[in-house]
Amino acid sequence: MSLTVRPIEYAAQADYTRLGGEAFGAPEGGRTVPTREEWEAADFREWGAFDDDDGLAARLRVYGFTSWFHGVQVPTAGVAGVAVEPERRGSGHLTRLFGAALAEARENGEVISTLFPSAPGIYRGLGYEVVGSFDDVDVPLQNLSRVTAPDGITTRRATPADFDSIVAVHRTWAAAQNGPISRAEKPFWTPPEKFFADYTGVTLAIDGHGSAGDAGAVVGFASWIRGEGYTPADAVMEIDDLIALTPGAARALWRTLGSFSTVVGAARVSTSGLDPAWLVLPDLTSTVHAAHPYMLRILDVAGALAGLESPLDGVRVPFAVRGAADIEGAWTLTVSDGVTHLERDAVLAEDAHHERPVLSVNGLALLYAGTQSAANLRIAGHLTGTPGHDAVLTALFAGRQLHVRDYF
Ligand SMILES: CC(C)(COP(=O)(O)OP(=O)(O)OC[C@H]1O[C@@H](n2cnc3c(N)ncnc32)[C@H](O)[C@@H]1OP(=O)(O)O)[C@@H](O)C(=O)NCCC(=O)NCCS
């Protein structure tokens, strides 16, 4: 049966909610349908595939936000809530649904798209690839007593007056990574009252090395939810953020968490990749409680790859992309004045194969995210063509580690 793909209006919210409940689970009695006011106030875009009787066969939601890559905030289309009605699965409906949603994203100026897949195979054919993982990791609190006490760093409880300092610490950390959502837009921007209401406590690491009388600079924070119980065998506390800008801040925050060890067995820390805050831990007897792989796709080659910070002034790399009509083509990337520039080249795809590196759409995502080197892209079959530019391609994109700390 042919399906019509179009934006979802409020009238289809009951169907949208039912399909979501069937796919992702629902409390007894079903999920609550949002009111028109709630739905209109939310800053997302929803797309559906409808049959001839206006029945909703497939749906997804797109959040528009910025995420940090290569030192700049990049407009990103975050896709969530992808679901197909059980009886219509396996019929290829996702291709058209994504085609429409990503065309709209591109019109909105979003140059990359990201998502948390329930299985990467669903999105690989659409050009997404796994670039990192957002994980909940259980750290036994007893071992934290072995973390060396920092010199001159203390901890204290944050108050709403500290909100700007907390945002600044997150921004300093996020700008140095690839991947973090900037938290500058809804639904990731949180007003101070809500931020503090979400946690039992937010602990700050304060650097007291400043001048006498100085209140000290905030150099890290941990936001935590204490949870129930006081038996270490089963009590677990949740840590949403543990962000430290110095090793002393990391030590101070871990030690404060460790002070719960008589009543809480483990801290369930939301983290990603090889987080530098973990380099101060004397042992790593931690276990991954839940892993959420993160996938990325480039929507606009020039939009995504130009204007990035790069120290490689003077380099010039021609490359081509193939495998998806929307972003196929050939470009030359140059770096001047510390930023990347992109020029579109008129090269036939078959010529491009011999003269320049050729990236698959998935390969371009992996390279851009800094997740895989050119050598690894060749091993994975995502990079072909002349190898002469491989070292520069790797150096251009591999300078920052991939981290993501917000789920959608
Ligand atoms: C996942 C889901 C949306 C896929 O719908 P579908 O109708 O089977 O998808 P399509 O027929 O359009 O297939 C799209 C691709 O997904 C792949 N795929 C489907 N189910 C898969 C699975 N469980 N594991 C890995 N790949 C899968 C298909 O092989 C196809 O790959 P291709 O494009 O490379 O050929 C659907 O099964 C569903 O609603 N599941 C429950 C909710 C869910 O998991 N949603 C995803 C949240 S991120």
The ligand as a Gaussian input file, in Angstrom:
#p B3LYP/6-31G(d) Opt

LIG

0 1
 C       13.084000      -0.409000      14.125000
 C       11.900000      -0.176000      13.222000
 C       11.553000       1.291000      13.222000
 C       12.321000      -0.615000      11.805000
 O       11.207000      -0.562000      10.977000
 P       11.131000      -1.378000       9.615000
 O        9.828000      -1.128000       8.995000
 O       11.527000      -2.775000       9.872000
 O       12.296000      -0.667000       8.798000
 P       12.608000      -0.770000       7.256000
 O       11.895000      -1.921000       6.627000
 O       12.409000       0.575000       6.662000
 O       14.164000      -1.128000       7.281000
 C       15.157000      -0.159000       7.471000
 C       16.476000      -0.863000       7.768000
 O       16.473000      -1.326000       9.122000
 C       17.004000      -2.629000       9.184000
 N       16.460000      -3.251000      10.379000
 C       15.165000      -3.417000      10.709000
 N       15.079000      -3.974000      11.932000
 C       16.336000      -4.169000      12.374000
 C       16.893000      -4.716000      13.566000
 N       16.122000      -5.192000      14.535000
 N       18.227000      -4.763000      13.692000
 C       19.041000      -4.263000      12.721000
 N       18.570000      -3.742000      11.572000
 C       17.230000      -3.695000      11.406000
 C       16.558000      -3.248000       7.883000
 O       17.353000      -4.378000       7.557000
 C       16.767000      -2.100000       6.914000
 O       18.122000      -2.048000       6.580000
 P       18.612000      -1.624000       5.097000
 O       18.043000      -0.249000       4.859000
 O       20.107000      -1.608000       5.220000
 O       18.069000      -2.656000       4.204000
 C       10.693000      -1.007000      13.665000
 O       11.056000      -2.366000      13.725000
 C       10.168000      -0.618000      15.038000
 O        9.293000       0.230000      15.146000
 N       10.719000      -1.250000      16.100000
 C       10.372000      -0.948000      17.474000
 C       10.895000       0.429000      17.927000
 C       12.332000       0.681000      17.611000
 O       13.244000      -0.124000      17.846000
 N       12.581000       1.885000      17.070000
 C       13.884000       2.395000      16.763000
 C       14.291000       3.302000      17.864000
 S       15.890000       3.986000      17.606000

